[in-house]
Amino acid sequence: MDVNVENDRASDQPRVLVVESNRNFLGVVARRLAELGHRVATADNAHSGLAELYRMPVDLVLCDAKLPGTSGIEFVRMLREEPVHRELPVLLIVGRSDSASAVKAFAAGADGTVRKPFHFEVLAAAITRYLERSESLKRLVQDNAALDARVISRAIELREMRDQLCAVDSERRRLAAIVEGKAA
């Protein structure tokens, strides 16, 4: 079942998807993130999480590695296979003594892990950092696209100028030939 908690703040606030099967824990994390000003969407399994991602884009995913059915690690793999979600920051929550899950999380494409139990302030700081990095990457991609558009525009202009120059040169040669023909 998909449970959504949307903060009423402006839509420019970061949107975080929390995927966690423990509803109590899910509710606490969602409430605390909303108190920090994030818009929060929640899902209690990987399939609901994917559905939520298609319903409305998010800026970051926080997911438990040990989800029933499709694991959080497999969820990350599925996200990384889709071009639209390839750069989406994903943090996986792993158990304190579960180093194997942390290694698998990184191998699947997770950007980071958070070990349970955790201090919420540490989680909030990690989320803020990953959101800032993601926003910087988005700006860089936009700037590169703008530069690419300018380069293409300039290349088209240069091609048009070259064509005009060739036409002028051809006309000059024709006129020179006429003048030389009359002079002879």
Secondary structure as a PSIPRED ss2 file (coil, helix, strand):
# PSIPRED VFORMAT (PSIPRED V4.0)

   1 M C   1.000  0.000  0.000
   2 D C   1.000  0.000  0.000
   3 V C   1.000  0.000  0.000
   4 N E   0.000  0.000  1.000
   5 V E   0.000  0.000  1.000
   6 E C   1.000  0.000  0.000
   7 N C   1.000  0.000  0.000
   8 D C   1.000  0.000  0.000
   9 R C   1.000  0.000  0.000
  10 A C   1.000  0.000  0.000
  11 S C   1.000  0.000  0.000
  12 D C   1.000  0.000  0.000
  13 Q C   1.000  0.000  0.000
  14 P C   1.000  0.000  0.000
  15 R E   0.000  0.000  1.000
  16 V E   0.000  0.000  1.000
  17 L E   0.000  0.000  1.000
  18 V E   0.000  0.000  1.000
  19 V E   0.000  0.000  1.000
  20 E C   1.000  0.000  0.000
  21 S C   1.000  0.000  0.000
  22 N C   1.000  0.000  0.000
  23 R H   0.000  1.000  0.000
  24 N H   0.000  1.000  0.000
  25 F H   0.000  1.000  0.000
  26 L H   0.000  1.000  0.000
  27 G H   0.000  1.000  0.000
  28 V H   0.000  1.000  0.000
  29 V H   0.000  1.000  0.000
  30 A H   0.000  1.000  0.000
  31 R H   0.000  1.000  0.000
  32 R H   0.000  1.000  0.000
  33 L H   0.000  1.000  0.000
  34 A H   0.000  1.000  0.000
  35 E H   0.000  1.000  0.000
  36 L C   1.000  0.000  0.000
  37 G C   1.000  0.000  0.000
  38 H C   1.000  0.000  0.000
  39 R E   0.000  0.000  1.000
  40 V E   0.000  0.000  1.000
  41 A E   0.000  0.000  1.000
  42 T E   0.000  0.000  1.000
  43 A E   0.000  0.000  1.000
  44 D C   1.000  0.000  0.000
  45 N C   1.000  0.000  0.000
  46 A H   0.000  1.000  0.000
  47 H H   0.000  1.000  0.000
  48 S H   0.000  1.000  0.000
  49 G H   0.000  1.000  0.000
  50 L H   0.000  1.000  0.000
  51 A H   0.000  1.000  0.000
  52 E H   0.000  1.000  0.000
  53 L H   0.000  1.000  0.000
  54 Y H   0.000  1.000  0.000
  55 R H   0.000  1.000  0.000
  56 M C   1.000  0.000  0.000
  57 P C   1.000  0.000  0.000
  58 V C   1.000  0.000  0.000
  59 D C   1.000  0.000  0.000
  60 L E   0.000  0.000  1.000
  61 V E   0.000  0.000  1.000
  62 L E   0.000  0.000  1.000
  63 C E   0.000  0.000  1.000
  64 D E   0.000  0.000  1.000
  65 A C   1.000  0.000  0.000
  66 K C   1.000  0.000  0.000
  67 L C   1.000  0.000  0.000
  68 P C   1.000  0.000  0.000
  69 G C   1.000  0.000  0.000
  70 T C   1.000  0.000  0.000
  71 S C   1.000  0.000  0.000
  72 G H   0.000  1.000  0.000
  73 I H   0.000  1.000  0.000
  74 E H   0.000  1.000  0.000
  75 F H   0.000  1.000  0.000
  76 V H   0.000  1.000  0.000
  77 R H   0.000  1.000  0.000
  78 M H   0.000  1.000  0.000
  79 L H   0.000  1.000  0.000
  80 R H   0.000  1.000  0.000
  81 E H   0.000  1.000  0.000
  82 E C   1.000  0.000  0.000
  83 P H   0.000  1.000  0.000
  84 V H   0.000  1.000  0.000
  85 H H   0.000  1.000  0.000
  86 R C   1.000  0.000  0.000
  87 E C   1.000  0.000  0.000
  88 L C   1.000  0.000  0.000
  89 P C   1.000  0.000  0.000
  90 V E   0.000  0.000  1.000
  91 L E   0.000  0.000  1.000
  92 L E   0.000  0.000  1.000
  93 I E   0.000  0.000  1.000
  94 V E   0.000  0.000  1.000
  95 G E   0.000  0.000  1.000
  96 R C   1.000  0.000  0.000
  97 S C   1.000  0.000  0.000
  98 D C   1.000  0.000  0.000
  99 S H   0.000  1.000  0.000
 100 A H   0.000  1.000  0.000
 101 S H   0.000  1.000  0.000
 102 A H   0.000  1.000  0.000
 103 V H   0.000  1.000  0.000
 104 K H   0.000  1.000  0.000
 105 A H   0.000  1.000  0.000
 106 F H   0.000  1.000  0.000
 107 A H   0.000  1.000  0.000
 108 A H   0.000  1.000  0.000
 109 G C   1.000  0.000  0.000
 110 A C   1.000  0.000  0.000
 111 D C   1.000  0.000  0.000
 112 G E   0.000  0.000  1.000
 113 T E   0.000  0.000  1.000
 114 V E   0.000  0.000  1.000
 115 R E   0.000  0.000  1.000
 116 K E   0.000  0.000  1.000
 117 P C   1.000  0.000  0.000
 118 F C   1.000  0.000  0.000
 119 H C   1.000  0.000  0.000
 120 F H   0.000  1.000  0.000
 121 E H   0.000  1.000  0.000
 122 V H   0.000  1.000  0.000
 123 L H   0.000  1.000  0.000
 124 A H   0.000  1.000  0.000
 125 A H   0.000  1.000  0.000
 126 A H   0.000  1.000  0.000
 127 I H   0.000  1.000  0.000
 128 T H   0.000  1.000  0.000
 129 R H   0.000  1.000  0.000
 130 Y H   0.000  1.000  0.000
 131 L H   0.000  1.000  0.000
 132 E H   0.000  1.000  0.000
 133 R H   0.000  1.000  0.000
 134 S H   0.000  1.000  0.000
 135 E H   0.000  1.000  0.000
 136 S H   0.000  1.000  0.000
 137 L H   0.000  1.000  0.000
 138 K H   0.000  1.000  0.000
 139 R H   0.000  1.000  0.000
 140 L H   0.000  1.000  0.000
 141 V H   0.000  1.000  0.000
 142 Q H   0.000  1.000  0.000
 143 D H   0.000  1.000  0.000
 144 N H   0.000  1.000  0.000
 145 A H   0.000  1.000  0.000
 146 A H   0.000  1.000  0.000
 147 L H   0.000  1.000  0.000
 148 D H   0.000  1.000  0.000
 149 A H   0.000  1.000  0.000
 150 R H   0.000  1.000  0.000
 151 V H   0.000  1.000  0.000
 152 I H   0.000  1.000  0.000
 153 S H   0.000  1.000  0.000
 154 R H   0.000  1.000  0.000
 155 A H   0.000  1.000  0.000
 156 I H   0.000  1.000  0.000
 157 E H   0.000  1.000  0.000
 158 L H   0.000  1.000  0.000
 159 R H   0.000  1.000  0.000
 160 E H   0.000  1.000  0.000
 161 M H   0.000  1.000  0.000
 162 R H   0.000  1.000  0.000
 163 D H   0.000  1.000  0.000
 164 Q H   0.000  1.000  0.000
 165 L H   0.000  1.000  0.000
 166 C H   0.000  1.000  0.000
 167 A H   0.000  1.000  0.000
 168 V H   0.000  1.000  0.000
 169 D H   0.000  1.000  0.000
 170 S H   0.000  1.000  0.000
 171 E H   0.000  1.000  0.000
 172 R H   0.000  1.000  0.000
 173 R H   0.000  1.000  0.000
 174 R H   0.000  1.000  0.000
 175 L H   0.000  1.000  0.000
 176 A H   0.000  1.000  0.000
 177 A H   0.000  1.000  0.000
 178 I H   0.000  1.000  0.000
 179 V H   0.000  1.000  0.000
 180 E H   0.000  1.000  0.000
 181 G H   0.000  1.000  0.000
 182 K H   0.000  1.000  0.000
 183 A H   0.000  1.000  0.000
 184 A C   1.000  0.000  0.000
